[in-house]
Amino acid sequence: MSHNQRSGGHRGQSWKEKSKTSMSSSAPSSASAVAAEAVSNRIGGLGITENSGQAATQISSAGLSKLFGGNMLENFTVDNSTYTHAQVRATFYPKFENEKSDQEVRTRMIEMVSKGLATLEVSLKHSGSLFMYAGHEGGAYAKNSFGNMYAYYIFLISIFAWGTQAAKKQSEFNDFLEINRMCISMELVTAVLGDHGQRPREDYVVVTAITELGNGKPKFYSTPEIIAFCRNWRLPTNHVWLFSTRKSVTSFFAAYDALCEEGTATPVCKALDEVADISIPGSKDHIKVQGEILEGLVARIVSQESSKHMEKVLKESPLPPTEGAGLDLGPSLREICAANRTDEKQQIKALLQSVGTSFCPDRSDWFGDEEAGATHSRNADKSVLSKFLQSHPADYSTTKLQEMMRLMREKRFPAAFKCYHNFHKVNSISSDNLFYKMVIHVHSDSAFRRYQKEMRLKPGLWPLYRGFFVDINLFKANKERAAEIAKSNTMVENGSSSTLGKDALADEDANLMIKLKFLTYKLRTFLIRNGLSILFKEGPAAYKTYYLRQMKIWGTSAGKQRELSKMLDEWAVYIRRKYGNKQLSQSIYLSEAETFLEQYAKRSPRNQALIGSAGNFVRAEDFLAIVEGGRDEEGDLEMEREIAPLSPSPSVKDIVPKKEGLIVFFPGKYWQKVADERKRKPYSIMLADKNAPNEEVWRQIEDMCHRTRASAVPVVPDSEGTDTNPFSLDALAVFMFRVLQRVNHPGNLDKGSPNAGYSRNEFEGELVERFGSLVKMPLLKSDRSPLPDPVKSILEEGINLYNLHSSQHGRLDSTKGSYAKEWVKWEKQLREVLFGNTEYLNSVQVPFEFAVKQVLEQLKNIAKGDYSTPDTEKRKFGAIVFAAVNLPVTEIRTLLDNVPFEFAVKQVLEQLKNIAKGDYSTPDTEKRKFGAIVFAAVNLPVTEIRTLLDNLAENNPKVDAFLKDKDMVRSLNRAHVTLAHKRSHGVTAVAGYGLFLHQEVPVNLTALLFSDKLAAFEVCLGSVNGEKVVSKNQWPHLTIWTGEGVAAKEANTLPQLLSEGKATQIELNPPVTVCGTVEFY
């Protein structure tokens, strides 16, 4: 099959491997150029009917003149006749943050399934980007934006869903979505939008949600409904598993725990197929279209009836027949992008042109009014929001949306309400009838958590959705229409309370969901890609600190941490040596990472298991658009800002030569200069006097101290602080007052500076934790009078403005953001208020000489070792470091005095010898409820086993002779009967014991077998709740002793040794019963 032939129609559960295309990484550049030219020619020669550059829906010049020529929004006044109508146009599931820990969520899920109250539904988490489509008028959306590179989705769905029937199906599908007001959410997986965990072998989409928007609260389809809908429309579905019994659900979690650190697509899907009650393969085989690197799984609780509903859907909606296989369906996505690499806009135009007007008749979301010959911005003034909130709601849906937005603004949630002109409605606008699109962009997950709390207080609140787009209509209503609106608003809304499909749960358990990711994916994205900035800007030491912290947060096993640390250290050397100080782009990091990982994996099977899979080379550079900056997660262009060069600062002078230095700093931005001076003269005391740095700078200082054997002492102004800021408003007022009094400051932060207000959120506890000490410089008199109300008000207003600005623009200068006018106004008022209170601000400050004296005293104490952590560590609120029970030191010392020193040394040496000989046994804390599972076993009480051996020795001379020269107290410190081991018996064998986890099981010891190097009890396992526990070992046993250098697993050979006359067997008649619990290790 040629490179421009591909399968059309719907793929079944079985796949046929496609031929390799000419765009492979081995193709010469000249061949790529020829292919690109051929694609361009073919696009240009497509038929006028389907691929004309003219959009079917034209934007009239008259409409544009009305929209942009008369300041319509500015002239639109809100009065008693002003109404607004808002409709949700596209949305994804609400983001619910689990209040419980992951373990608590698992426990609740298992409990609900075990009691027959629910079913656990698990689906693959594809490594792509969220995309929503609501029809050619409804719009095409990313998570927080529209009209961007997600035109790729429209191309993919039109080509691969319908094949030769595309022209007909495209139009029908659009009409269906528009008439029924529906939104389709998909995961877009493509190599042309930048790298995730692995570049997909093919570009594809998978439907993840379907929403009926209606005229009320959005209703989300259940998974069976999604599959039925998708099979009817030939849309691609995800791989889904259902677990409806206690055995299957416990086996699922155990299977994940066994695979979480090494799992790839093939073993994961195989294991889940074996333990699930129902498995519904996806339309797209992850292994064939994406590859082996699997991002993770999403597990959520659904109705207990979901399994029956799914079986009915699978019976009534079989897979549609495959049509159009092998037909030439035109150039592929990558071929089109490769032929149009000039810029992203050119790629979008080529893609939409290839799709044709039957699917995308209106391109105004992407190009605004450009195709009408105009170049107006699609951005609308932010007064749209205020006028929307001030207007009367035209229906119940609008009322609820206004309620949501008012709450978010009043509570100052980190979110933006971005408004745009609705070019779809440009021909319908008038001076009293305006149309806009609104994007509700949540900046931080904290907003979802806070909103959930508000929903618990106000049950009638609508959820806060991920991917939230609203169409807004502002209009004037005459008396007759106003009366109709009032009448309709009094009617009880029908069915507005339901947000989920028929298989949903009604209470908070409906939100029980957990994301389970795999280490083979996380090491690429979190540890390699996300660590690039730290590695190149701060160096290998900071990078190591970063990845170790990540692995600690994840709870990565100690073994994997060691393996990953070795690999990542090598990666850091490799990539820094190749790129120097020029940072590797995150969007194409896999071009280097895949090469490195492939070579690393080839060295050993252990390395291969660590990496998972590598070497799937797809050259993204051949089709990525050439852009000046980077791209954010939604596909919007994001310019990379250059770091401003460090301003020159005076050289640091040596004061006192010392063997080890002491860095004293007033937490700045010139730390590279300090680092250079430290490297040049490490035996000096340095005073670094700069404004408060952020955590990034603290890491630089820590690294500097490690390299030059120095100690750092942070010095901060003393202040009682507030619940959100380390300084009181009084202190902030003095700081600003001092700034405004400076003249000709090198950093331009003086009375001539237009921006003098700053806010800081770091806490002193963080400084103490990092550097071990903290010096507080006196600032304010303790007997000062209260802060004047005007000063307090202006500072609070500035902090609120800062929060709004930073949540939307980050570190962007205030003169350049959307709040620029507010900043100018506030700063003018700030100067007036502070200078108007000069006498007060001067009177509340302590004398300078007193402050210096106090700082010197504290520094002397630190130098002498007399420093103790300040009591600020014990705080009722703020940055709490730890909680502890404070004990009297004298009593502890007395207790220690009573422990003989020789005894302690002997115990430590004994344990060290055991570790050196390899006799160390992992303590019982390894019995984890979840984590990296290796094997399942019945854990038995050691004391009972030792007592049994003592009794046998007393009554049997052979046993007594065998045990006489053996230290069983040391060798028998843990007793367990292995049920199944991951490497020997497979993941699902181990996972199957999840049903018995933590359950007590009787174990009958029937005989003792021993040789000169081995000893073990033969056992017979009992039942749990009437179900027999069966070991996967051919000879179930309890190993009690091995000779030096002999592995415990060799005990399996005792029956063979017995048959050869090389071992002894002592029958236990009657058998001895010992009870233990089933655990994972």
N, C-alpha and C positions, 0 to 999 in steps of 0.2 A: 504494500500500500504506500503510495507516495506521501510526502510530508504534508501535503495540503488535503489529504483525505482523512476523515475521522468519523467515528460512529455517530450517527444521529439518533434521535429518539431516546427512549428510557433504557438504562442499563439494568440488567437483571442481577441476581445474586452471584452469578458467575461472570468472570471477566476474561477477555482475550487480550493479551499483551499487544499494545500498539507498536508499530515500527518506530525506530528512532528518527527524529527529525534532523534536518540539516542545521538546526540551531544548537547542536550539542557543543560542549566546551572544546571538543577537538577540532571543530571546523575552522579552517583558516579564515582570516579576516576578509580576504578577497571574496570568498564564497558567501560570507555574510552580507557583504555589500551587494553582490549580485542578487541574492535573495531579497534583500530590502528593496532594491530597485524593481524587481518583479512584482512584489506585493504592492508597491505604489502604483505601478501600471495597472494591476488588476483592480485595485480600489477605484482608480480613476475611470475604468471602463465599465463599472457596474451600471445596471439599468437605471434610468431616470425615475421610474415608478417607485422603486423601493429605496433608492439611495441618493436621492437628490439632496444637495446641500440646503435647499430651501425647506424651512419648517412649514408643516401644514397649517399651524396656527400662527398667524402673523400678528406682530405687535404694531398697532397703527400709530402713525406719527401724531395724530390728533390726541390719542390717549396719552402718549408720552408728553406732549405739550401741556396737557392738563395736569399730569402728575408732577412734572418738574418745573413748570413755568409759573405757577401761581402760589407757591408756599401754602399748599392746601392743608397740610397738617398744622402749620403754625396758625392758620386762619380758622381752623376747626375748633370752635369753643365748646366746652362741656357745659350743658345746662340741663334743665328738667326734661327736655325733649330728646336728650342724647341717650342712645342705647348702644349696646355692643353684643355681638354674637361671636362666640368662640367655639371652635370645633377642633378636637384632637385629630391631627392628620396622620401622624405616625408615632408609634411608641413600641418599646420593648418591655420585657417583664420588669416589675418593680424590683429594686435592689433591696433585699432584706438582709440585714446584718444579724447573724445569730447571736443572741444574748448569751447562749451557752457556749462552752468550750466544744472543740471538735469531738472529744470523747463523750461529752454529755449528749451531743446531737446523735452520735452513733448509738448510744445506749437507748435513747428515746426511739430512734428508728427501729431498732431490733425489737424493742418492747411492743411498739404498735403493730408491727408485722406479726409477731408471735401471738398476739391476742386477736388477730384477724381483723384489726381496725383499719389497716392500710396495706398498700403494696409499695415496695421500693422500686423506683424506676431509675435506671442508670443509662447514660448516653455518653458517647465519645465527645471529648472537648477538642475541637479542631483548632489548629494554630493559625488563625486568620483574623479577620476584622469584621465587626458587626455592620450589616447593611440592611436598610429597610426600604421597601418599595410599596407605594400606595396608588399606582396607576400613573398614566402619563400626565394627568393634571394634579393628582395627589402628591406626586413628587418622589424623588429618589434621595435617600438620606443616609449619612454616616451616623455615628453615635451622637455627635454634637454639631453637625454641620450638614450642608447640602450643596449641590452644584460643584462637586470636586471630582477627584480621580475615581470615584466609585461608579463612574460610567462603565467601568470594567464589568461590573455585575450585570448590567443590562445586556452587554455583549454576550457574556457567558450563558446567561439564562435563555436568551433568544436562540442561540446557536445549538446548545447542547440539550435543551429540553424538548425542542420540537422538530429539529432537523429539517426535513423537506417540507413540513407543514408550518414552518415558522411564520410565513406571511399571514396565513389565516389565523393561527393560534395567537399571535401577538396582539392582534386587534381585539379578538374575543376576550383574551385575558385582561387587557386594559379596561375594556367595557365592564367586565364582571367586577373588577376591583372598585371602579368608580361608582357603579350602581349600588353595590352592596357596602360601600365605604369600608373597605378592608385594607389591611396592611400585612405584607409578608416580610418577615425578618429572616435574614440569612447570615451564615458565616461565609465570608468571601476569602478563599484561600488562593493566593496567587503570588508568583515570584516577582511581579512587576510593581509591588507596593512596598518593597523593603523586606528585610530578613526577620523572621521569627526564630523558631527552633530548628527548622530544616526547610530548605527550598522545595516546594512541591514538584513532583515529577510532571504533573499536569495542573493547569489552573482549573479550579472547580468551585462550586457553591453548594451549600447544604442548608435546607430550610430548618430553622430552629424555633420559630414561633409564627403563629397566624393569629391576627387580632381583628375582631369585628369592632369597628369604631362606633358605628351607629350614631345616635344623638345623645348618648349618656356616657357612663363609665365604660372604658374599653373592656371587651370580653375576650379572654385568651382561650384558644382551642386547647383541648387535652391532646396528648400524644397520639392516641388512636384517631382522633379527629384530624390531626395534622397529616397522618399517613394516608387516611382516606382522601383528603383534599388533594394531597400531592400526587397520589396515584391517578386521580381523575384528571389532573392537569399535567401529568408527566413531569412533575418537579422532583428534584433530588431530595431524599430523606436521609436521616442520620441512622447509625446503628444503635439500637435500643435493646436493653435487657430488662426483664421484669423478675422480681424476687418476691414471692408471696407466702413463703413458709419460713419458719425460724431456721431450719437447716440451710436453706439457700441464702438467706440474708446474712447469717453469721459466716457462711462459707465465702460470701462475696468480700466482706471486710477482711477476712483472714487472707484471701487471695491477693487483695491489694497490698496488705502489709508485707506479704512475702515478695511482692514484685516492685514495691514502691521505689527501691533504689537501683534496680536493674531492668525494670520492665520496658519492653518495646511493643509495638503494635501486635506482632504475631503471637507471642506468648500471652499477652494480656487478653486479646480477643479469644484465644483458644481456651484460656482458663475460665473466662466469664461464660462462654458458650457451654462449658461443662457443668458449671454450678447453677446457672440461671434456670428458672422455671420456663421462661419464654425468651427466645432470642430472635430479634427481627433485624436481619442484616440491612445495612444501608444501601442506597442506590449506588454510592461511590465506595469502592473498596479502599480504605485508608492506606493500606500497604501499597496499592498500585498507583493511586493518584497523589498521595502525600509522601509516603515512605514509612520507615520503621519508627522514626522518632515521634512518640505520642505525647502530646501536651498533658493530657490527663483525662479524668472521668468526672461527670457531674451526677451526683446521686441526690434524688429528692423523693419525698413522700407524696404518693398520690392515693386516690380512693382504692379501697379494697376491690371495687367492681371493675377497676381498670383492666385486669387480666381478662375478664369475660368480654369486656368491650373490645379489647385488642383482638381476641380470637374471632369475634364476630366480624370486625373490620377486615382482617386478613382473609376470611372466608368470602366476604361479599365484595372486596376490592382487591382482586388479584393483581399481580404485577402486569402492567400493560405490555403487549408484545413489542419487541425491539424492531424499529423501522429505520431505514435509511443507512444501515451500517455500510461503511466503505464508500459512501458517496462523497463527492467533492463538495464541501460546504463553504468553500471560500477560505481566505487566509485566517490563521489562528490569531488569538489574542497577542501572543508573543511576536508573531510576525508583523502584525500591525504596529505594535509599539516599537519594534526594531526599525521599522521604516519611517517612524515619526519621532525620533529622539530629540528633536530640536528643543522642544519644551513640552510641558504637560498639557497645555491648552491645545497644542497641535495633536497630541495623542487623543485627547477627548474628542476633538472634532472628527478625527479619522474613525474612531470607534463608533460614535453616534451615526456617522455616515454609513458605516458598514452595516449597522443594525437596521437602518431604514426608517422611514416615517410611519410605517404601520405600527411600530412598537414605540417610537419616540417622536411623535409629531410636533411636540413643543419643546424646544431646547433652551427656553429662557432661564430655567434654573441654573444652567451652566454659563450662559453667555449674556444674560440680562437682555438689554436692548441693543447689543452690538449688531445683531443681524438685521436690525431696523435702521442701522446707520448711526446710532447714537452710542455714547460711551458714559452714561450716567452710572453712578455707584448704586448697587442694590441695597446698601445699608440705609436704614431709616433712622430718624431721630429717636433718641431714647424717650422722648415725651410720649411716644406711642403707649408705653407701659402705664404711665401715670394717667393718661386719658382713658385707657382701657379700664383701669381700676376705679376711676371716678364715675364711669358711665353706668346706667341701669342695665342689669343683665337681661338679655332677651329670652333666655330659657334657663332651665335647671342646670344644664351642663356648664353654661357660662358662669352661673353663680358659684358652682363648686370650683371651677378653675380660678376665679377671682379670690375665693377663700384661700386656696392653696398659695397663690402668689403673695397675697397680703401677709399671710403668716410667715412665709420665707423672708420677706423684706423686713417685717417687724422684728423677727428673731435674728436678722442679719446672717442668714445661712450663706455659706460660701458658694454662691451660684450667680450666674448672669442670665439676664433676660434679653437676648439679642433679637432685635427687630429688623425686618427686611421688607422692601417693597414686594408685593405679590404681582409679578409681571403676568401671571395667568389671568388676572382680573383687570389688567390695565385698560381694557376697552369698556369696563363697567363702572369706572370710578366717576365721581362727581364731587362737588364741593361739600355735599352732605352725605357722602357714601364712600368710605375709604377702606382699602383692603391691605392687610399685612400678613407676613409670616413671622412667627416667633419661635425661637429656639431656646429652650430652657436648659442651660448648660451648667451642670453641677460640677464644681471644681474639685471637691474633696469628698471621699467616702464618709467623712464625719457628718456631712449634711444628711445622708441617708439614715445614719444612726439617730441623729437628733430628731429627724422627722418621724421616725418610728415611735419615739417617745411621745411626740405630739399626737400621733394617731391613737395611742393608747388612752390619752386624755380626752381626745375628741374623736370618737369612733366614726363619725360621719365624714371625716376628711377623706378625700381621694388619695390614693397612693402616689408617691413620688417615683415616676418611672425613669428607667434608663433609656436614653434616646427619646426625647420628649419634644414634639413639634406641634404647634397650634396655629390654625388659621384664624385671624381676627378681622372682624368687620365692624367698623365704627360708623354709625348712621343716625340720622334724625328721623323721628317717628311722629306722624301727626296724631291727633286724638284718637281716630278710629283704630289705627294700627297699635297705638299704645294700649288701648283697651283690650285688643286681641291678645297682646303679649301678657298683660296682667292676668287675663282669664286663663291662659295656658299655663302660667307659672303657678297657679293655685291648684292645678291638678297633680295628683300623686304620681311621681315618676314610676314608670312601669319597668321593673327588672333592672334598675340601675345599680342594685347592690351587688350584683354578680360580676366578678372580674375574671373568673377562671371557667374552664369548660366543665362538662358534665361529670368528669372524674375528679374534680377538685374537692378539697376538704374545707369545711366551713370555719374552723377555728385557727388558732395560731400555728397548729401543726402543719397547716397548708404551706407555711413558709419554711419548713424544715428542709434545708438543702445544704449540701457540703461539696466542695470542690476538692478533688484528690489528684494532685499532680505528681509526675514522675521525675526522678532525679536526672535521668538522661536528658530530659528537656530543660530542666532548671539549670543544669550546669552550663548549657549553651546560652540561654537567655539572661538569667539573673547573674550568673557568676562570670561569664565571659563578656557578653554584649554590654550589659548594664555596668560592668566594672571597667570598661574601656576609659571612660572619662577620668576616673580616679587613678587608674594605672598611668595614663599619660600626663596628667596634670600634677599628681601628688607623688607618684613613684611606686615602686614595688612594695615597700613596707606598708604604705597606706592601703594598697590593693589587697595585701594579705590580711590586714585587719578587717577589711570590708568582707572578703569572702568567708573568713572564719566566723564572723558575726552572723552572716546569712545562714551558714550551715548549723550554727548553734540554735538559731531561731527555728529552723525546720526540724530540729531534733535528729539530724543525720547521725547514723551510727559512727562510733569511734573509728572503726576500720575504714569506712568510706571516707571519713574526714581525712585520714592519713593519705589515702590513695589520691583523693582530689587535690589535696594540698601539694603533693609532689607534682601532679600533672599541671596545676595552675601556675605554680612557680616556674615550671619549664615553659609554659605558654607565655608568661610575662617576659621572660628573657628572649624568647623567639621573636615575639611581635615587636618588642622595643628595639631589638637589634636590627630588624628589617625596616621599621618605620621611623626610628629615631624619636624626635620630639613631635612629629606630625601625627596627630591622632587618626587611627583607622576609623572610617565612617561606620556608624552602627547599622546603616541601611544595607551595607554590603559586607558586613563583618564575616559572613560565612565563606566568602571567597578565600579568606585566610584560615579561618577556624577549621573548616572541613579538611583542608590539606593537612594541617597540623594534627587534628584528631585522628585522621586516617592512619598517618604514619605512627602515631603513638599507640593506636589500637593494635597494630600489627606486631608489636614487640612481645606480647604475651596474651594468653586467654584471659587473665585477670584484667588486663588493660582493655581488652575487647568488651568484657562485661561492664566495665566502668563507663565506656564511651557509648555502648549500645549499638550504634550504627554510624558509619561515616563514609565519606567518599562519593556521596550522591551529588556530583558536580553539575549544577545548572548555572550557566553564566548569566547572572542577572545584569551584568554590565552591558550585555548586548541589547537590552530592551528597556532599561530604566531611563526615564526622561532626564535630560541634563538640566539641573536647576541650580540656582545660586546658593540656596540654603538647604536645610533639612526638611523633614516632613514630620508632622505630629501623628499621633496614633489614629486620628480620624482621616488622614490623607490630605489635610490642609497643608499648604506650604508654610514653613516656619523658618525664618531667616536665622542663621547662626550668628550670634553676636560675638565680635572679637573682644577678647579681654583687654581692657585698657592697660597700656604699659605702666609699669610702676613708676611713680614719681620719684626723682632723685631725693635721697635723704642723706644727711650728714653721716660720715663714717663714724663707727663706734670706736671709742678709745678704750685701751686697756686700763684697768684700775689696779687690781691686785692679782698677781699670778697665783693660781691655785691648782691643785691636782685635779679637782673636779669642780666644774663651774656651777653657778647659780644664776638662772635666768629670772629676773624680776620683770614682770610686764603688766602694763595697764591694758587689760583686754580691750587689732589693727589690721591694716591691709598691706603692710610692707614687709611681710614675714620672709619673703625670699631673700631680701637684703640681710635680714637678721641671720638667716640660715647660712648665707655665704660668709658672714663675719664669724659665725660660730665655727665653721669648717676651717677657716683661715687661722683663727686664734681660739682654740677650744678651752684654754685655761684662763678664761676671763669672766668677770661678772658683767652682765649686760643689762642695761635698763631699756626696755622697749616701751616707749610711751606713745600709745596709739588708742584710737577709739575702739569700742567693744567689737571683737570679731565674732564670726559665727562658728558653728561646729566644725566646718571645713578647715578653718584656721587652727582651731584647737588640735585637730589631728596633725597638722603640720608641726605645731609646737611639740606635741608628744613625740613625733618621729625625730625631730631635731634633738630632743633630750636623749632618746635612745642611742642615736648615732654618736653624740659627743659626751655621753655620760654626765649629763647635766640634770639639775632639778629646776623646775619652773614654779614660780610663786605668783599666782594672779592677785592683783590688787584692784579692788573695786570700791566705789564709794559706798559707805554704810547707809542702808535704808531698810525700813521695815517691809517695803514692798506691798503689793496687792495680790489678789488671787490670780491675776493673769500677767503681772509684770513684776520683775525684781525690784523696781523702784517705785516709790510712792509718787503721787502727782506733785507733791511738794518738791521732791528731788528733780523730777523732769522739768518743772518750772525753772529751777535754778540752772540746770544744764542749758536750757534754751536761752535763758537770760544771759549767761556767760558767752554763748556763741554769738549772740547778737551784739555783744559789746566788743568783740575782737575786731582788729583792723588788719587788712592785708594778710590774711592767713593763706599759706601756700595751697591748701586744699580748697580754697574758695568757699569755706564754710565760716562766714563772718557776717558782719552787719550789712555787707554789700551783696551777700548771697541771696538769690531769690528763693531758695528752698532750705529752710533752717530746721524743720521739724522732723524728728526721727522717733521710732518706737522699737523696742527690743523685747524678745520673749524668752531669752535664755535665763536660766536660774543658777543661783550660786551653788546649789547642791551639785550640779553637773561639773562645775569647776573643781570642787573639793574631791569629787569622785575621780576625776581625770588626773589632777595634779597633787592630791594629797594634802593640800593646805590652801588657805585663803587669807589674805590680809584685807581688812576693812578700813578704809580711810574715812575718818569722820567728815561729815558733810553739813548736817543740819543741827541746830541747837535743840536739845530735848524739850526745853521749856518755851518753844516758839508758839506763837498764836496760830489759830487755824488758817488754812489756805483761803484767801478771798474767793468768794463765789465766782466772780468773772474769770479768774485765772483757772479755777477748777473746770468751769464750763468749756472754756476754749481748748483746754488740754483734752478733755473727754471727747470733744468734737473732732479734734485732730486724730486721736487714736481710732475712732470709728471710721474716719475717712481713710486712714492708713489701711485698715483691715479691708475695706471695700476695694481700694486701689490694688493692694498686693494680691488679693484673691483673684482679681481679673488680669492683672498685668505682671505679677511677680515683682522682679527688681527693676522694672522699667522706670525711668525717671518720671517724676510726677508731672513734669511739664509736657510730657508726650502722651499721657494716657487719656482715657475718656473722662476722667475727673479733673482735667487740667484747670478748668475754670473754677471749680470748687476749691482746689488747692490755692490758687491765687487769692481768692477771696478770704480763705481761712488764714493764710500767712499774713495778709495785711492786718486782719483783726488781731492775730497773735502779737504782732509788734506793738500795736496800740495798747493791748491789755498789759503786756509785760512791762513796757516802758512806763505805763501809767501806775504800775505797782513797784517801781524801782526801790523805794524806801523799804518796803516790806521784804523784798527778795534779798536785799543787802543785809538786812537785820537778822535774818534767820540762819545765816551761814556761820559756821565756827571759824575762828581765826586761822589763817593759813599756817602759822608757826605751830599751833596746837595739832593740826592735822599731820604735819611732817613728823612731829615728835611721836605721835601714836603709831605711824607707819614704821618708823625706825625701830621702835620697841618690839613690834610684832615680828619684824624681820630678824632681829637678834634672837628672839625665842625660837624661831624656826631653825636658824643656823645652829643653835645650841641643842636642838632636839627636844625642846620643851613645849613644842606645839601639840595641842590636842584638838581633834575635830570639833568645830564649833557646835553649839546646841541648836543651831539653825537646821541641823540634819534631822532633829526630832520636831517635825512640824505637823500641824493639823491638816494643812493643805499645801498645794504647790507641787514641786518636783520631788516626790517622795522617793528615796533611794532604797530603803528597806524598813521592815518592821521587825522588832526584836524584843525579847524579854531581858531586861537589864538586871544582871546578877551582881552581888557584892564580890569585889575582886579578892578581898582578904580570905573569904571562905574558899574560893576556888584555889588560891595559892596553898592554903592549908591542906586541901584535898590532894593537890599535886605532891606536896611534901610527903604524904603518906604512901605514895606509890614508889616502890624501890626503883631507882634509876636502872639498875642492872637488869631487872625484870623487863622493863620497857624495851631496852636495847636488845635483849634476847628475842623478844617477840617480833620486833621489826626485822632482825636478821633472819629469823626463821621464814618469814613471809617473803623476803627478798630471795632467799635460796630457792623457795618453791617456784617463784616466778622465773628465776634463771634456769631451772631444770625443766620448765614447761609444765609444772604441776599446778599452775594457778587455775582456779575455777572461778568463772564469773559469778559474782554474788547474786543473791536472789532478787536484787533490784532489777535484774534483767527480765524478770517476769513482767512483761509490759502488756498493757491492754491493747496497744497498737504500736506499730513501729516496723522495723525491718525484721520480719519473722524468718527464722532459718529452719526450725523444726518444732514439732508438737510432742509433748510428753506428759506422763502422769507424774506429778511431783509427790514424793513420799517423805514422811518425817524421818530424818536421819537417826534420831535417838532410838526410835523403835527398831530400826534395822540393826543398829549396834547392839541393842539389848538382845535381839534374836541371835546374833552371832555369838555373844557371850554365853547364852544358854546352850547353843549347839556345841561350843567348845567344851563346856562342862560335861556334856553327856556323850560326846563322840571324840575318841582319841585322835582320829584322822583330822578332824576339823581343828582340834586343839594344836596338833603338831603343825598344821598349815599356818595357823594364825600366830604362832608363838613368836616369830621374829619379825612380825609386820606391825607397823604403827598405823592401826586402823583409824585412830582418832584424826590423824593427819590426812590419810588417803581417802577416807570416807567422810567428806564434808558436804556432799550433796548426793541425793538419791533420786533418780528418776527412771521411768520406763519409757524409752523412745517409742512414739507411735508412728511417726513419719518424718522424713528429712527431705527438705526441698530439693537438694541435689540428687538424692538417691531415688526418691519416689515421685517427685514432681510437685508443682505448686498446688494443684487442685487436691492432691492427696492430703497435704498439710492443711489446706483450707477447710477440708471436710470436717475437721475436728472442731471448727468454730461453734458447732452445735452444742458441744460439751464444755465449752470454755468456762473455767472457774467452777465447774460442777464436780461434786465428790463422786469418786468411783472406787468400789472395793477391788483390791488386787490380792489374789491368792498366790503365795509363794509355795511352789510345789517341790522344788529340789534345789540343792546347791551344787554347782559344778565348778571345779577348779583345776588348774594345771600349774606348772612351775612359774608361769608368767601372767596368768589370768584367773579371775574368780567372778562368778555371777550367779544370781538366783534365777531359776526358771520361773516364769510367772504365767498366770491365767487371769485375764482382765474380766471384770464384771460388767454390769449394766448401769445406765443412767436413765431414769424415768422409763424403764422397760426396754430401752434400746441398747443392744450389746456394743461395747467399745472394742473395736478390733484393731490390733496393731498391724501396720504394713510390713513390719519385720517378719521374716520367715520363722524366726525363733524369738518370741517376746521374752525379754529378760531385763534384769536389773544388775548392771555392772557395779561391783563393790571394790575391786582392786585390780590394778595392772602393774606389771613390772616396769622397771626403769626403761624409758624409750619405747614403750608399747602403747599404741593408741587405744582408746576405749572401744572403738568400733571393732577391734579384733576379737572382742568377746563373742561376736557372732560365730566364730569358728569353734567354740567349745563343743557343740554337739559332734562336729566332725572329729575333733581331737579325742572325744570320748569313744567314738566308734573305732578309732585307731589305737586305743589303749593308752593314749597320752594324757588323759584327764581322768579325774575321779568324780563320781556323782553320789551325793548323799540325799536320799529321798526324805521328804518331810511328810510324814503321815501321822495325823491329818495335816493338810496344808495350813499354813499360817496366813491369816487375812490381815492386811494392812490397808487402811483407807488413804487415798491421796486425791489431788485435784488435777484436772486437765489444764495445762497451761501452754502458752506459746513462748518460745525462746528465740 
